[in-house]
Amino acid sequence: MSDPETTARTRKSKVIYASFGPNERAMVDKVHLLWLRRLFIRLLGIKLQLQFTGWLQYLMPVPITLGLFLLVGLIYLVGLTGLANVLIWLPLILTAIILFDIVTCRFCIRLPEPLPKARSREDIFALIRDRRSCRAYQTRPLIPIHEQALKARIAIHLQQPRLGNAPIRLEWVKAPITVWPVVNARYFLVAIAPAEYNRTAILDIGRTLQKIVLDATRMGLGTCWIGPGADHRSVKTHLRERFDKKKDSIICLCAVGYESWYAPLFIRFFNTQFHKRLPLSDLFFVDNAMKEALKIDKSPWEAFNRCFESCRWAPSSYNGQTTRCIAHKKDSQVRLDFYATTSSRYYAAVATGIWCANWEMGCEALGIQGEFLKLPPQERKNLPDDVLPPHYDISWLSAPLI
């Protein structure tokens, strides 16, 4: 390969890389071999182009289906006719499912579905534990009582005290914004922070929006956090004059609506893979090196057991669980320091904000008082020569425990 060809390919890869979001860039940055990095960038670029056409959700099983047809053909050619006649049903069934998904989900030719039931009797811990990301929605609009109640809760949460002073907004958009892999969503909350990077503002977005998500869950509505899966061009088109590129930054979206039984095969598989969680011993620690797990069954930590679980089940981008906590006890008070484990400037901060919301609501339910505060490094060290984790976000300090 000539040098001009290499230069041209490198230049094209840089152009594609520049269009990526922070999550895609983080994945690419882990690949150090130049040729493999270029290939990975090209494949991701193709994936991004397809995902915002609205067809990728339905095309994902197609390569597997074609591969099975090819395999059955080879088996038939080598003379194993009986085996081929049995195996042919696998790709045929997959083909039928793909076509059914396209008809019912892409073109929305389907039977009507009932409204989901409200979950008003469940406590906050059950809501947090049982809530699932909804990636397939009914085509019916929100009934007025649900839309009005949700907007009222949004207004209430936006008026509550925040962790920082930077303004944040949640814009209500009633339009089919282009997102991936969610299908048929027609209502969105768009989280907006100042254009100038402010990590505490992003924490506030995660904390505020999570409370609204759980309010929606209590009403029986489905919700889905959307970060890198949102086409920002589509978002800005629908926001119109409500977005100023000089002053505003879109942090994430949240789809809202009624969950549908009709979901593409890929989304059903996607949902099963993204609800697993790490054990508490991998999330809560007592040392700054994060090697010694917190003994949550010992005093005084057993009083917070359900709060620990609520943080464990907090959603995060691609279910990455990027937040960790270091717990401290001094006299009659406890303190928890929340850290991000990655260098992500946006999605890890949103995830920490969600943890803050779950922790705060859990403590309120248990009648435990406390407050969030930002601590300087010297106050977070147990010993003068302690080495602190690099991505500190916020601390929670309890009131004196009785």
Disulfide bonds with the S-S distance in Angstrom:
none
